[in-house]
Amino acid sequence: PKVDIWSFGIVGIEMVEGAPPYVMKTSATVRQLISSGGTPKLQNPRQQSAWLRDFLHCCLETDEDRRWSAQELLQHPFVTSAKPTSSLMPLIMAAQQFMADRR
């Protein structure tokens, strides 16, 4: 469902920023912000790629009819241009080493 796509966009922002949007707001305030067109935004959008920003915009479109489907999102350049998961191994190993060195 399209509401899942919205939630996916929120999780995307949380992954980038380390906290969900509007984390310090009450749930009533969040609902009011969103219903009045206050789509959550990245705090520092220029630090992210244009493709990521557009991908999140497609997920967080307030008009449900215009919000992209999962099938459409799979064809988005942010997804189709991704490197293979094997490219993550050096990063994972470096992070593990960093954590081990901190102990």
N, CA, C and O atoms as CSV, one atom per row, in Angstrom:
chain,resi,resn,atom,element,x,y,z
A,1,PRO,N,N,0.819,-1.206,0.000
A,1,PRO,CA,C,0.000,0.000,0.000
A,1,PRO,C,C,0.859,1.266,0.000
A,1,PRO,O,O,2.015,1.250,0.423
A,2,LYS,N,N,0.281,2.338,-0.474
A,2,LYS,CA,C,1.013,3.597,-0.581
A,2,LYS,C,C,1.467,4.126,0.779
A,2,LYS,O,O,2.476,4.826,0.860
A,3,VAL,N,N,0.734,3.800,1.851
A,3,VAL,CA,C,1.155,4.251,3.182
A,3,VAL,C,C,2.485,3.602,3.565
A,3,VAL,O,O,3.281,4.199,4.290
A,4,ASP,N,N,2.726,2.388,3.083
A,4,ASP,CA,C,4.006,1.727,3.345
A,4,ASP,C,C,5.149,2.462,2.642
A,4,ASP,O,O,6.261,2.534,3.165
A,5,ILE,N,N,4.871,3.000,1.470
A,5,ILE,CA,C,5.890,3.769,0.745
A,5,ILE,C,C,6.224,5.034,1.534
A,5,ILE,O,O,7.389,5.417,1.635
A,6,TRP,N,N,5.206,5.677,2.086
A,6,TRP,CA,C,5.435,6.860,2.933
A,6,TRP,C,C,6.345,6.470,4.096
A,6,TRP,O,O,7.335,7.148,4.371
A,7,SER,N,N,6.008,5.384,4.771
A,7,SER,CA,C,6.803,4.924,5.919
A,7,SER,C,C,8.232,4.608,5.503
A,7,SER,O,O,9.176,4.884,6.244
A,8,PHE,N,N,8.390,4.035,4.327
A,8,PHE,CA,C,9.713,3.719,3.799
A,8,PHE,C,C,10.535,5.003,3.629
A,8,PHE,O,O,11.725,5.029,3.944
A,9,GLY,N,N,9.900,6.054,3.135
A,9,GLY,CA,C,10.579,7.342,3.002
A,9,GLY,C,C,11.000,7.909,4.350
A,9,GLY,O,O,12.083,8.481,4.479
A,10,ILE,N,N,10.141,7.751,5.355
A,10,ILE,CA,C,10.468,8.215,6.706
A,10,ILE,C,C,11.676,7.442,7.241
A,10,ILE,O,O,12.577,8.027,7.841
A,11,VAL,N,N,11.687,6.132,7.020
A,11,VAL,CA,C,12.822,5.311,7.451
A,11,VAL,C,C,14.087,5.748,6.708
A,11,VAL,O,O,15.172,5.764,7.289
A,12,GLY,N,N,13.951,6.100,5.438
A,12,GLY,CA,C,15.102,6.597,4.677
A,12,GLY,C,C,15.700,7.839,5.311
A,12,GLY,O,O,16.919,7.945,5.443
A,13,ILE,N,N,14.852,8.778,5.702
A,13,ILE,CA,C,15.344,9.982,6.381
A,13,ILE,C,C,16.011,9.600,7.696
A,13,ILE,O,O,17.068,10.130,8.039
A,14,GLU,N,N,15.395,8.687,8.425
A,14,GLU,CA,C,15.974,8.261,9.708
A,14,GLU,C,C,17.343,7.614,9.511
A,14,GLU,O,O,18.249,7.826,10.318
A,15,MET,N,N,17.501,6.832,8.451
A,15,MET,CA,C,18.795,6.196,8.192
A,15,MET,C,C,19.862,7.240,7.871
A,15,MET,O,O,21.008,7.103,8.300
A,16,VAL,N,N,19.504,8.262,7.136
A,16,VAL,CA,C,20.460,9.310,6.770
A,16,VAL,C,C,20.831,10.161,7.977
A,16,VAL,O,O,21.999,10.492,8.178
A,17,GLU,N,N,19.830,10.513,8.779
A,17,GLU,CA,C,20.050,11.498,9.835
A,17,GLU,C,C,20.218,10.920,11.231
A,17,GLU,O,O,20.594,11.635,12.160
A,18,GLY,N,N,19.944,9.636,11.383
A,18,GLY,CA,C,20.109,9.012,12.693
A,18,GLY,C,C,18.927,9.198,13.622
A,18,GLY,O,O,18.960,8.747,14.767
A,19,ALA,N,N,17.888,9.854,13.148
A,19,ALA,CA,C,16.669,10.055,13.942
A,19,ALA,C,C,15.521,10.320,12.975
A,19,ALA,O,O,15.734,10.868,11.893
A,20,PRO,N,N,14.317,9.937,13.352
A,20,PRO,CA,C,13.185,10.208,12.461
A,20,PRO,C,C,12.896,11.704,12.399
A,20,PRO,O,O,13.227,12.443,13.326
A,21,PRO,N,N,12.279,12.149,11.308
A,21,PRO,CA,C,11.922,13.564,11.235
A,21,PRO,C,C,10.908,13.909,12.323
A,21,PRO,O,O,10.114,13.070,12.749
A,22,TYR,N,N,10.958,15.135,12.749
A,22,TYR,CA,C,10.028,15.634,13.775
A,22,TYR,C,C,10.142,14.882,15.096
A,22,TYR,O,O,9.163,14.810,15.838
A,23,VAL,N,N,11.291,14.329,15.405
A,23,VAL,CA,C,11.454,13.489,16.594
A,23,VAL,C,C,11.122,14.240,17.881
A,23,VAL,O,O,10.677,13.627,18.852
A,24,MET,N,N,11.327,15.537,17.903
A,24,MET,CA,C,11.084,16.312,19.120
A,24,MET,C,C,9.673,16.901,19.177
A,24,MET,O,O,9.355,17.656,20.096
A,25,LYS,N,N,8.837,16.563,18.214
A,25,LYS,CA,C,7.477,17.093,18.164
A,25,LYS,C,C,6.489,16.065,18.722
A,25,LYS,O,O,6.764,14.865,18.725
A,26,THR,N,N,5.349,16.544,19.190
A,26,THR,CA,C,4.292,15.634,19.637
A,26,THR,C,C,3.634,15.009,18.412
A,26,THR,O,O,3.717,15.556,17.312
A,27,SER,N,N,2.982,13.867,18.600
A,27,SER,CA,C,2.333,13.204,17.464
A,27,SER,C,C,1.239,14.089,16.867
A,27,SER,O,O,1.031,14.073,15.654
A,28,ALA,N,N,0.542,14.854,17.694
A,28,ALA,CA,C,-0.489,15.761,17.178
A,28,ALA,C,C,0.134,16.842,16.296
A,28,ALA,O,O,-0.421,17.187,15.252
A,29,THR,N,N,1.274,17.371,16.707
A,29,THR,CA,C,1.962,18.394,15.921
A,29,THR,C,C,2.458,17.810,14.606
A,29,THR,O,O,2.370,18.459,13.564
A,30,VAL,N,N,2.976,16.595,14.653
A,30,VAL,CA,C,3.459,15.934,13.431
A,30,VAL,C,C,2.311,15.767,12.443
A,30,VAL,O,O,2.461,16.076,11.261
A,31,ARG,N,N,1.176,15.283,12.914
A,31,ARG,CA,C,0.015,15.105,12.028
A,31,ARG,C,C,-0.396,16.445,11.413
A,31,ARG,O,O,-0.713,16.517,10.226
A,32,GLN,N,N,-0.389,17.487,12.216
A,32,GLN,CA,C,-0.768,18.810,11.719
A,32,GLN,C,C,0.234,19.301,10.669
A,32,GLN,O,O,-0.164,19.834,9.633
A,33,LEU,N,N,1.517,19.125,10.933
A,33,LEU,CA,C,2.545,19.551,9.980
A,33,LEU,C,C,2.387,18.837,8.645
A,33,LEU,O,O,2.441,19.462,7.586
A,34,ILE,N,N,2.191,17.531,8.704
A,34,ILE,CA,C,2.086,16.743,7.473
A,34,ILE,C,C,0.800,17.075,6.731
A,34,ILE,O,O,0.815,17.231,5.510
A,35,SER,N,N,-0.314,17.184,7.451
A,35,SER,CA,C,-1.594,17.457,6.785
A,35,SER,C,C,-1.626,18.842,6.145
A,35,SER,O,O,-2.394,19.071,5.211
A,36,SER,N,N,-0.814,19.755,6.629
A,36,SER,CA,C,-0.767,21.098,6.037
A,36,SER,C,C,0.352,21.221,5.004
A,36,SER,O,O,0.789,22.327,4.685
A,37,GLY,N,N,0.811,20.086,4.485
A,37,GLY,CA,C,1.819,20.099,3.434
A,37,GLY,C,C,3.242,20.096,3.932
A,37,GLY,O,O,4.169,20.366,3.169
A,38,GLY,N,N,3.427,19.797,5.197
A,38,GLY,CA,C,4.760,19.799,5.779
A,38,GLY,C,C,5.478,18.482,5.603
A,38,GLY,O,O,5.815,17.816,6.583
A,39,THR,N,N,5.714,18.103,4.369
A,39,THR,CA,C,6.426,16.861,4.102
A,39,THR,C,C,7.785,16.896,4.784
A,39,THR,O,O,8.507,17.884,4.654
A,40,PRO,N,N,8.151,15.846,5.507
A,40,PRO,CA,C,9.466,15.818,6.156
A,40,PRO,C,C,10.583,16.006,5.133
A,40,PRO,O,O,10.522,15.494,4.014
A,41,LYS,N,N,11.581,16.737,5.538
A,41,LYS,CA,C,12.718,17.028,4.660
A,41,LYS,C,C,14.018,16.663,5.365
A,41,LYS,O,O,14.085,16.605,6.593
A,42,LEU,N,N,15.036,16.421,4.570
A,42,LEU,CA,C,16.369,16.219,5.113
A,42,LEU,C,C,16.854,17.528,5.721
A,42,LEU,O,O,16.566,18.602,5.192
A,43,GLN,N,N,17.582,17.447,6.820
A,43,GLN,CA,C,18.088,18.655,7.473
A,43,GLN,C,C,19.148,19.354,6.620
A,43,GLN,O,O,19.192,20.583,6.560
A,44,ASN,N,N,19.994,18.569,5.966
A,44,ASN,CA,C,21.060,19.117,5.121
A,44,ASN,C,C,20.998,18.444,3.750
A,44,ASN,O,O,21.846,17.612,3.431
A,45,PRO,N,N,20.010,18.796,2.947
A,45,PRO,CA,C,19.801,18.071,1.690
A,45,PRO,C,C,20.982,18.126,0.730
A,45,PRO,O,O,21.207,17.170,-0.013
A,46,ARG,N,N,21.735,19.209,0.726
A,46,ARG,CA,C,22.859,19.333,-0.214
A,46,ARG,C,C,23.993,18.357,0.103
A,46,ARG,O,O,24.887,18.156,-0.720
A,47,GLN,N,N,23.959,17.758,1.280
A,47,GLN,CA,C,24.972,16.760,1.632
A,47,GLN,C,C,24.635,15.391,1.045
A,47,GLN,O,O,25.440,14.463,1.130
A,48,GLN,N,N,23.458,15.264,0.455
A,48,GLN,CA,C,23.014,13.993,-0.114
A,48,GLN,C,C,22.920,14.125,-1.632
A,48,GLN,O,O,22.811,15.227,-2.171
A,49,SER,N,N,22.965,12.997,-2.296
A,49,SER,CA,C,22.899,13.019,-3.758
A,49,SER,C,C,21.518,13.474,-4.232
A,49,SER,O,O,20.518,13.331,-3.529
A,50,ALA,N,N,21.496,14.017,-5.430
A,50,ALA,CA,C,20.225,14.436,-6.031
A,50,ALA,C,C,19.301,13.237,-6.192
A,50,ALA,O,O,18.087,13.359,-6.030
A,51,TRP,N,N,19.875,12.077,-6.512
A,51,TRP,CA,C,19.044,10.876,-6.676
A,51,TRP,C,C,18.395,10.460,-5.365
A,51,TRP,O,O,17.225,10.078,-5.351
A,52,LEU,N,N,19.134,10.529,-4.264
A,52,LEU,CA,C,18.538,10.190,-2.963
A,52,LEU,C,C,17.438,11.188,-2.617
A,52,LEU,O,O,16.356,10.799,-2.177
A,53,ARG,N,N,17.712,12.459,-2.813
A,53,ARG,CA,C,16.700,13.475,-2.506
A,53,ARG,C,C,15.433,13.244,-3.326
A,53,ARG,O,O,14.325,13.341,-2.800
A,54,ASP,N,N,15.595,12.940,-4.608
A,54,ASP,CA,C,14.434,12.703,-5.458
A,54,ASP,C,C,13.708,11.418,-5.050
A,54,ASP,O,O,12.477,11.376,-5.037
A,55,PHE,N,N,14.465,10.378,-4.721
A,55,PHE,CA,C,13.872,9.105,-4.286
A,55,PHE,C,C,12.991,9.334,-3.058
A,55,PHE,O,O,11.856,8.860,-3.002
A,56,LEU,N,N,13.523,10.062,-2.079
A,56,LEU,CA,C,12.743,10.349,-0.871
A,56,LEU,C,C,11.523,11.200,-1.202
A,56,LEU,O,O,10.449,10.997,-0.636
A,57,HIS,N,N,11.684,12.144,-2.109
A,57,HIS,CA,C,10.544,12.964,-2.531
A,57,HIS,C,C,9.450,12.083,-3.139
A,57,HIS,O,O,8.267,12.289,-2.869
A,58,CYS,N,N,9.839,11.108,-3.953
A,58,CYS,CA,C,8.867,10.196,-4.566
A,58,CYS,C,C,8.146,9.358,-3.512
A,58,CYS,O,O,6.964,9.051,-3.664
A,59,CYS,N,N,8.849,8.991,-2.451
A,59,CYS,CA,C,8.246,8.218,-1.354
A,59,CYS,C,C,7.317,9.081,-0.508
A,59,CYS,O,O,6.292,8.602,-0.022
A,60,LEU,N,N,7.668,10.334,-0.334
A,60,LEU,CA,C,6.972,11.205,0.615
A,60,LEU,C,C,6.015,12.182,-0.060
A,60,LEU,O,O,5.651,13.202,0.525
A,61,GLU,N,N,5.614,11.877,-1.267
A,61,GLU,CA,C,4.608,12.689,-1.959
A,61,GLU,C,C,3.317,12.646,-1.144
A,61,GLU,O,O,2.797,11.567,-0.862
A,62,THR,N,N,2.796,13.819,-0.762
A,62,THR,CA,C,1.600,13.849,0.085
A,62,THR,C,C,0.347,13.407,-0.661
A,62,THR,O,O,-0.582,12.877,-0.051
A,63,ASP,N,N,0.311,13.619,-1.968
A,63,ASP,CA,C,-0.823,13.158,-2.772
A,63,ASP,C,C,-0.613,11.675,-3.068
A,63,ASP,O,O,0.267,11.304,-3.845
A,64,GLU,N,N,-1.424,10.843,-2.443
A,64,GLU,CA,C,-1.247,9.392,-2.566
A,64,GLU,C,C,-1.291,8.921,-4.013
A,64,GLU,O,O,-0.598,7.967,-4.367
A,65,ASP,N,N,-2.086,9.565,-4.854
A,65,ASP,CA,C,-2.177,9.164,-6.259
A,65,ASP,C,C,-0.890,9.463,-7.022
A,65,ASP,O,O,-0.589,8.806,-8.019
A,66,ARG,N,N,-0.136,10.445,-6.557
A,66,ARG,CA,C,1.122,10.798,-7.213
A,66,ARG,C,C,2.327,10.114,-6.575
A,66,ARG,O,O,3.412,10.100,-7.157
A,67,ARG,N,N,2.145,9.550,-5.388
A,67,ARG,CA,C,3.237,8.851,-4.699
A,67,ARG,C,C,3.593,7.599,-5.499
A,67,ARG,O,O,2.712,6.878,-5.967
A,68,TRP,N,N,4.875,7.354,-5.647
A,68,TRP,CA,C,5.327,6.218,-6.438
A,68,TRP,C,C,4.990,4.898,-5.755
A,68,TRP,O,O,4.895,4.820,-4.530
A,69,SER,N,N,4.814,3.876,-6.563
A,69,SER,CA,C,4.606,2.514,-6.061
A,69,SER,C,C,5.969,1.857,-5.841
A,69,SER,O,O,7.000,2.385,-6.259
A,70,ALA,N,N,5.957,0.712,-5.188
A,70,ALA,CA,C,7.204,-0.034,-4.981
A,70,ALA,C,C,7.826,-0.408,-6.325
A,70,ALA,O,O,9.044,-0.329,-6.487
A,71,GLN,N,N,7.007,-0.810,-7.278
A,71,GLN,CA,C,7.522,-1.177,-8.606
A,71,GLN,C,C,8.191,0.018,-9.277
A,71,GLN,O,O,9.247,-0.122,-9.893
A,72,GLU,N,N,7.580,1.181,-9.157
A,72,GLU,CA,C,8.180,2.379,-9.752
A,72,GLU,C,C,9.482,2.739,-9.050
A,72,GLU,O,O,10.461,3.107,-9.700
A,73,LEU,N,N,9.495,2.634,-7.729
A,73,LEU,CA,C,10.713,2.961,-6.977
A,73,LEU,C,C,11.870,2.041,-7.345
A,73,LEU,O,O,13.025,2.468,-7.342
A,74,LEU,N,N,11.574,0.790,-7.660
A,74,LEU,CA,C,12.634,-0.140,-8.059
A,74,LEU,C,C,13.304,0.281,-9.365
A,74,LEU,O,O,14.420,-0.149,-9.656
A,75,GLN,N,N,12.636,1.113,-10.147
A,75,GLN,CA,C,13.197,1.595,-11.410
A,75,GLN,C,C,13.853,2.975,-11.268
A,75,GLN,O,O,14.381,3.516,-12.239
A,76,HIS,N,N,13.818,3.531,-10.078
A,76,HIS,CA,C,14.396,4.861,-9.843
A,76,HIS,C,C,15.921,4.783,-9.962
A,76,HIS,O,O,16.512,3.788,-9.542
A,77,PRO,N,N,16.569,5.805,-10.521
A,77,PRO,CA,C,18.034,5.788,-10.655
A,77,PRO,C,C,18.779,5.583,-9.340
A,77,PRO,O,O,19.876,5.025,-9.342
A,78,PHE,N,N,18.212,6.018,-8.221
A,78,PHE,CA,C,18.869,5.786,-6.932
A,78,PHE,C,C,19.044,4.292,-6.683
A,78,PHE,O,O,20.044,3.869,-6.102
A,79,VAL,N,N,18.079,3.501,-7.119
A,79,VAL,CA,C,18.136,2.048,-6.936
A,79,VAL,C,C,18.928,1.398,-8.063
A,79,VAL,O,O,19.803,0.569,-7.812
A,80,THR,N,N,18.624,1.769,-9.299
A,80,THR,CA,C,19.246,1.089,-10.437
A,80,THR,C,C,20.735,1.394,-10.576
A,80,THR,O,O,21.464,0.629,-11.207
A,81,SER,N,N,21.190,2.495,-9.998
A,81,SER,CA,C,22.611,2.846,-10.107
A,81,SER,C,C,23.435,2.342,-8.925
A,81,SER,O,O,24.637,2.595,-8.854
A,82,ALA,N,N,22.798,1.639,-8.010
A,82,ALA,CA,C,23.499,1.171,-6.803
A,82,ALA,C,C,24.611,0.190,-7.158
A,82,ALA,O,O,24.496,-0.600,-8.095
A,83,LYS,N,N,25.665,0.261,-6.402
A,83,LYS,CA,C,26.776,-0.683,-6.577
A,83,LYS,C,C,26.368,-2.034,-5.999
A,83,LYS,O,O,25.446,-2.101,-5.186
A,84,PRO,N,N,27.039,-3.110,-6.405
A,84,PRO,CA,C,26.709,-4.423,-5.843
A,84,PRO,C,C,26.983,-4.459,-4.339
A,84,PRO,O,O,27.848,-3.740,-3.839
A,85,THR,N,N,26.247,-5.294,-3.637
A,85,THR,CA,C,26.408,-5.371,-2.180
A,85,THR,C,C,27.823,-5.792,-1.784
A,85,THR,O,O,28.265,-5.496,-0.674
A,86,SER,N,N,28.525,-6.470,-2.665
A,86,SER,CA,C,29.896,-6.886,-2.347
A,86,SER,C,C,30.805,-5.680,-2.108
A,86,SER,O,O,31.828,-5.804,-1.436
A,87,SER,N,N,30.445,-4.525,-2.645
A,87,SER,CA,C,31.267,-3.332,-2.435
A,87,SER,C,C,31.175,-2.831,-0.995
A,87,SER,O,O,31.961,-1.976,-0.588
A,88,LEU,N,N,30.232,-3.350,-0.228
A,88,LEU,CA,C,30.093,-2.949,1.175
A,88,LEU,C,C,31.083,-3.661,2.095
A,88,LEU,O,O,31.359,-3.175,3.192
A,89,MET,N,N,31.615,-4.787,1.674
A,89,MET,CA,C,32.493,-5.572,2.556
A,89,MET,C,C,33.676,-4.775,3.092
A,89,MET,O,O,33.933,-4.836,4.294
A,90,PRO,N,N,34.409,-4.033,2.267
A,90,PRO,CA,C,35.522,-3.257,2.833
A,90,PRO,C,C,35.051,-2.247,3.886
A,90,PRO,O,O,35.742,-2.022,4.879
A,91,LEU,N,N,33.897,-1.650,3.677
A,91,LEU,CA,C,33.367,-0.695,4.659
A,91,LEU,C,C,32.984,-1.394,5.959
A,91,LEU,O,O,33.250,-0.885,7.048
A,92,ILE,N,N,32.363,-2.552,5.839
A,92,ILE,CA,C,31.965,-3.315,7.028
A,92,ILE,C,C,33.196,-3.745,7.811
A,92,ILE,O,O,33.231,-3.639,9.037
A,93,MET,N,N,34.203,-4.229,7.098
A,93,MET,CA,C,35.422,-4.682,7.772
A,93,MET,C,C,36.134,-3.514,8.452
A,93,MET,O,O,36.652,-3.666,9.558
A,94,ALA,N,N,36.165,-2.354,7.803
A,94,ALA,CA,C,36.796,-1.178,8.408
A,94,ALA,C,C,36.033,-0.740,9.655
A,94,ALA,O,O,36.644,-0.356,10.653
A,95,ALA,N,N,34.718,-0.794,9.605
A,95,ALA,CA,C,33.909,-0.422,10.773
A,95,ALA,C,C,34.133,-1.404,11.916
A,95,ALA,O,O,34.221,-1.003,13.076
A,96,GLN,N,N,34.224,-2.689,11.588
A,96,GLN,CA,C,34.484,-3.692,12.625
A,96,GLN,C,C,35.844,-3.463,13.269
A,96,GLN,O,O,35.987,-3.573,14.487
A,97,GLN,N,N,36.841,-3.145,12.453
A,97,GLN,CA,C,38.175,-2.887,12.982
A,97,GLN,C,C,38.167,-1.641,13.865
A,97,GLN,O,O,38.783,-1.625,14.931
A,98,PHE,N,N,37.478,-0.617,13.423
A,98,PHE,CA,C,37.359,0.611,14.202
A,98,PHE,C,C,36.740,0.325,15.567
A,98,PHE,O,O,37.232,0.803,16.589
A,99,MET,N,N,35.671,-0.447,15.581
A,99,MET,CA,C,34.996,-0.777,16.842
A,99,MET,C,C,35.903,-1.619,17.739
A,99,MET,O,O,35.932,-1.421,18.953
A,100,ALA,N,N,36.640,-2.555,17.146
A,100,ALA,CA,C,37.551,-3.395,17.932
A,100,ALA,C,C,38.674,-2.548,18.535
A,100,ALA,O,O,39.074,-2.773,19.677
A,101,ASP,N,N,39.176,-1.587,17.782
A,101,ASP,CA,C,40.251,-0.718,18.274
A,101,ASP,C,C,39.786,0.187,19.411
A,101,ASP,O,O,40.592,0.596,20.247
A,102,ARG,N,N,38.511,0.498,19.445
A,102,ARG,CA,C,37.967,1.373,20.490
A,102,ARG,C,C,37.808,0.646,21.821
A,102,ARG,O,O,37.670,1.288,22.862
A,103,ARG,N,N,37.825,-0.674,21.798
A,103,ARG,CA,C,37.617,-1.452,23.037
A,103,ARG,C,C,38.856,-1.533,23.845
A,103,ARG,O,O,38.858,-2.147,24.912
